[in-house]
Amino acid sequence: MESIDAEVQIDVSANLNISESFEKVSLAIKNIFVRSSPVRQKENVGFKSNSIGDLLRIHEYIRSKQTISVARRRLLTNLKGDETFLLLNRQAAFAGSIVICDSDAESPLGAIRLTLRSPDISKVIDWLAPRLDKSEPWLRPKPVFD
């Protein structure tokens, strides 16, 4: 894994529904964030980290499944200031897979939310999901017709 020199705050959380056990939601998170130790936070399960190494599995997945452009689009679309996020399907995570969602509704029990904050957020995004071409059409303004 190539590394980057960037400060990052990682916040991972998932709602804990009444019908679910803490252990199962925690396992779904641990399947993606291997070094994590999720804790219960009221009605959520999650963890916080300042280590870019905790993103290793996502970094590898994005490349192995050739989902760089999907991940990059979501990270850039969700970008506000020095913060962005990805939504991950919880059922897929429980089964050991990573599936990026466009909305929380794509995961029936609710998605796992990965929030990234960094003063160098563009550097973090470029490391996690590098630019494949210079056009990135989803960033261009849509034409307005009269």
matplotlib code that plots the C-alpha trace (Angstrom):
import matplotlib.pyplot as plt

x = [0.0, 1.3, 1.0, 0.3, 1.4, -1.9, -3.7, -7.1, -10.0, -12.1, -15.6, -17.5, -21.1, -24.1, -27.6, -28.3, -31.9, -34.0, -34.1, -30.2, -27.5, -24.5, -22.3, -23.6, -23.4, -19.9, -18.9, -20.1, -17.9, -14.9, -15.1, -14.3, -12.2, -10.2, -8.2, -11.3, -12.9, -16.5, -18.3, -22.0, -22.9, -26.5, -28.4, -25.3, -22.3, -19.0, -15.5, -13.1, -9.5, -6.8, -4.9, -5.0, -4.1, -7.7, -8.7, -6.5, -9.3, -11.4, -8.3, -7.5, -11.2, -11.6, -8.7, -9.5, -13.1, -12.3, -14.7, -12.4, -14.6, -17.7, -15.9, -14.3, -17.7, -19.3, -16.4, -16.5, -20.3, -20.4, -17.5, -18.3, -15.3, -12.7, -15.2, -16.6, -18.3, -19.1, -22.1, -21.4, -24.0, -24.3, -25.5, -22.6, -20.2, -21.6, -20.8, -17.3, -17.8, -17.7, -20.5, -20.7, -24.2, -25.6, -28.1, -29.0, -32.1, -29.9, -29.1, -32.3, -31.1, -29.3, -25.8, -22.5, -21.3, -17.6, -16.9, -13.4, -12.1, -8.8, -7.2, -5.8, -9.1, -8.3, -5.0, -7.0, -9.5, -6.8, -5.1, -8.3, -9.8, -7.3, -8.4, -8.6, -9.1, -9.1, -12.7, -14.7, -17.9, -20.0, -18.1, -18.9, -22.0, -25.0, -25.9, -28.8, -31.2, -33.6]
y = [0.0, 3.4, 5.8, 9.4, 12.1, 13.7, 14.2, 12.5, 12.0, 8.9, 8.5, 5.3, 4.8, 2.7, 2.9, 0.1, -1.0, -2.6, -5.9, -6.0, -7.1, -4.9, -7.9, -8.3, -4.6, -4.5, -7.5, -5.8, -2.7, -4.9, -6.8, -3.5, -1.7, -4.7, -2.8, -1.2, -1.7, -0.5, 0.8, 1.4, 5.1, 5.5, 4.2, 3.8, 1.5, 3.0, 4.0, 6.9, 6.9, 9.2, 6.5, 6.4, 2.7, 2.1, 2.8, 0.1, -2.4, 0.2, 1.5, -2.1, -2.8, 0.3, -0.8, -4.5, -4.1, -1.2, 1.1, 4.1, 6.4, 5.4, 6.0, 9.2, 10.6, 9.8, 11.4, 14.5, 14.8, 14.5, 17.0, 20.0, 22.0, 19.6, 16.7, 14.0, 10.7, 7.3, 5.1, 1.3, -1.4, -3.0, -6.5, -6.7, -5.7, -8.4, -10.9, -9.5, -7.5, -3.8, -2.1, 1.6, 3.1, 6.3, 6.6, 5.2, 3.5, 1.1, -0.8, -2.1, -1.8, 1.4, 2.0, 2.3, 5.9, 6.5, 10.2, 11.6, 15.0, 16.5, 19.8, 18.0, 16.3, 16.5, 14.6, 12.0, 11.6, 11.4, 8.6, 6.7, 7.1, 8.6, 10.7, 8.4, 11.2, 15.0, 15.4, 14.2, 15.2, 15.1, 18.2, 20.3, 22.6, 21.3, 23.5, 25.8, 26.1, 28.9]
z = [0.0, -0.9, 2.0, 2.2, 4.5, 5.5, 8.8, 8.7, 11.2, 10.5, 11.9, 11.2, 12.4, 11.8, 13.4, 15.8, 15.1, 17.8, 15.9, 15.7, 18.1, 18.8, 18.0, 14.5, 13.6, 15.2, 13.1, 9.9, 10.7, 11.7, 8.4, 6.6, 9.2, 10.4, 13.1, 14.6, 18.0, 17.5, 20.6, 21.3, 21.2, 22.2, 19.2, 17.0, 16.7, 15.5, 16.1, 15.5, 14.3, 13.2, 11.3, 7.5, 7.9, 9.0, 5.4, 3.9, 3.1, 1.4, -0.5, -1.7, -2.6, -4.7, -6.8, -7.0, -8.0, -10.4, -8.6, -8.4, -10.4, -8.4, -5.1, -6.3, -7.6, -4.2, -2.2, -4.4, -4.5, -0.7, -0.1, 2.1, 3.2, 4.7, 5.1, 2.9, 3.4, 1.8, 2.6, 2.7, 2.5, 5.9, 4.8, 2.3, 5.1, 7.4, 4.6, 4.3, 1.1, 0.4, -1.6, -1.9, -1.7, -3.2, -0.4, 3.0, 1.5, -0.6, 2.6, 4.1, 7.7, 7.1, 5.7, 7.5, 7.2, 6.7, 7.3, 6.6, 7.8, 6.9, 6.2, 3.1, 2.2, -1.6, -0.9, 1.0, -1.7, -4.4, -2.4, -1.7, -5.2, -7.7, -10.7, -13.7, -16.3, -16.2, -17.3, -14.2, -15.9, -12.7, -11.5, -14.6, -14.3, -16.3, -19.3, -18.8, -21.7, -22.1]

ax = plt.figure().add_subplot(projection="3d")
ax.plot(x, y, z, "-o")
ax.set_aspect("equal")
plt.show()
